[in-house]
Amino acid sequence: SIVGVYHSHQPDELENRIRKIGGQFYGIQADLTDMSQVSGIIPRAVEHCGRLDILVNDAGICPRGTIFDFSQEDWDRTAQLNQKVVYFLSQ
């Protein structure tokens, strides 16, 4: 069983591949920049699968541009997703 978290496009191709080899897939739509949504991901995964054996924490962003174009909002959004979300999902 695999639980996949996605933002706006459900990973249909991944789901089809998993089902084709006999696995189960459960998709959770969430905005990882919203901590109120992040806190519900693990409980929903456990509710669906019964337990959680492995967490692949691979969401991240890297805004492109020069250091002079990188705003405080860009920094906060990047740190939120790349550090805070990773930490609290792992917790």
Backbone torsions as a table, in degrees:
resi	resn	phi	psi	omega
1	SER	NA	135.0	179.5
2	ILE	-128.6	134.0	173.9
3	VAL	-108.3	127.1	177.9
4	GLY	-116.7	132.8	177.6
5	VAL	-101.7	130.8	-178.8
6	TYR	-135.4	157.9	-178.6
7	HIS	-92.6	-62.0	-173.3
8	SER	-126.5	-21.1	-178.4
9	HIS	-121.6	111.2	179.7
10	GLN	-59.6	134.8	-176.5
11	PRO	-78.2	71.1	-176.8
12	ASP	-60.1	-41.1	-178.6
13	GLU	-62.5	-44.4	178.1
14	LEU	-63.4	-45.3	179.1
15	GLU	-58.8	-44.4	179.0
16	ASN	-62.5	-41.3	179.0
17	ARG	-64.1	-42.6	-179.9
18	ILE	-65.1	-44.3	179.2
19	ARG	-66.2	-34.5	-179.4
20	LYS	-62.8	-30.9	179.4
21	ILE	-96.6	11.4	174.7
22	GLY	93.8	7.6	179.9
23	GLY	-90.2	174.6	176.6
24	GLN	-116.3	143.6	179.2
25	PHE	-128.9	136.6	176.0
26	TYR	-129.2	120.1	-179.8
27	GLY	-96.5	137.1	175.3
28	ILE	-120.7	119.4	177.2
29	GLN	-86.4	126.4	179.9
30	ALA	-155.4	149.1	173.0
31	ASP	-98.0	106.0	-174.9
32	LEU	-70.7	-5.6	174.2
33	THR	-87.9	-2.4	179.5
34	ASP	-111.7	104.1	-174.8
35	MET	-60.9	-26.8	178.3
36	SER	-66.6	-28.3	176.0
37	GLN	-81.6	-35.4	-179.3
38	VAL	-61.2	-42.2	-174.9
39	SER	-63.1	-20.3	-179.6
40	GLY	-92.6	-7.3	-173.8
41	ILE	-66.5	-52.1	-176.9
42	ILE	-63.5	-46.8	177.2
43	PRO	-58.5	-38.2	178.5
44	ARG	-66.8	-39.9	178.4
45	ALA	-63.7	-45.2	179.7
46	VAL	-65.2	-40.5	178.1
47	GLU	-59.5	-40.9	-177.8
48	HIS	-75.4	-41.8	-172.2
49	CYS	-100.9	-15.8	-178.3
50	GLY	94.9	-30.8	177.7
51	ARG	-164.0	169.4	178.3
52	LEU	-124.4	120.2	-179.1
53	ASP	-98.1	-38.7	-175.5
54	ILE	-139.3	138.2	173.4
55	LEU	-117.3	119.4	172.6
56	VAL	-101.4	107.3	-172.8
57	ASN	-101.6	83.0	-170.7
58	ASP	-119.0	14.3	176.4
59	ALA	-75.4	143.6	177.3
60	GLY	-176.0	159.8	177.6
61	ILE	-133.6	155.8	176.5
62	CYS	-146.7	88.4	179.8
63	PRO	-57.4	140.0	-178.6
64	ARG	-94.9	147.7	177.6
65	GLY	140.6	178.1	179.7
66	THR	-81.2	164.6	177.9
67	ILE	-59.1	-29.3	-179.0
68	PHE	-75.2	-21.2	179.5
69	ASP	-92.7	-7.5	-175.5
70	PHE	-84.1	107.9	-176.1
71	SER	-83.2	169.5	175.8
72	GLN	-63.2	-36.6	177.3
73	GLU	-62.6	-42.1	176.3
74	ASP	-59.7	-46.1	-179.9
75	TRP	-60.7	-48.0	-178.4
76	ASP	-61.8	-43.6	179.7
77	ARG	-64.1	-41.9	179.7
78	THR	-66.2	-46.9	179.4
79	ALA	-63.8	-39.6	178.9
80	GLN	-57.5	-52.4	-175.4
81	LEU	-76.2	-44.6	-172.6
82	ASN	-79.5	-21.2	-177.8
83	GLN	-120.9	-58.1	-173.4
84	LYS	-64.5	-47.2	-179.3
85	VAL	-63.7	-43.2	177.9
86	VAL	-57.6	-46.6	-179.1
87	TYR	-60.5	-51.3	-173.6
88	PHE	-74.3	-28.5	172.1
89	LEU	-68.0	-39.1	179.0
90	SER	-68.0	-33.7	-178.5
91	GLN	-61.3	NA	NA
